[in-house]
Amino acid sequence: MNCLIMNNYDIQSKDFALSAQGIHLLRNRFNYKTINYDDIRKATFARAAETKNVALTLIVGILFITFSVYNTIGVYQNFYDPTVHRIYIESIALPVLPVLLGIYCIYIAVKKVPSLIIELENQKHTLSVQDIYKAELVGVLEVYLKEKLRTRFYDSPSL
């Protein structure tokens, strides 16, 4: 059985789509929530973190690097310990993967991407517009949002 899903979106991104009904939040290109334009208090373009849990990602990255440094110091001490006669290659290679994962976690935590920040009455959604920015369609998105939101849309000159 083949299902044909019709998407009548005016503008579509990886995380969201815009139509006459409102802003559609997407997961795997499927709408899981629609925000009506009347419910939006404020919408702005800004550079924001790509991950939702910046502090947690940063802490995990620091923990990975701390583990690697601690493990490297232990291996270094084993080289100069006269009672140690055998050092396994695994103990030398073990710090490599955690340090790479730690660097990646810290990079993801501090990386800022172009985003559309939508503020509702008691919620705030940060939507990445990175693919729209790369396709150079930010101007089209900005005009569309100004038309739909009027004075509740604040454009940022430096994206």
Helices and strands as residue ranges (DSSP letters): E 11-12, E 16-18, E 23-27, E 30-35, G 37-39, E 42-49, H 54-79, H 89-93, H 96-110, E 112-119, E 124-128, H 130-134, H 138-149, G 150-152, E 153-154
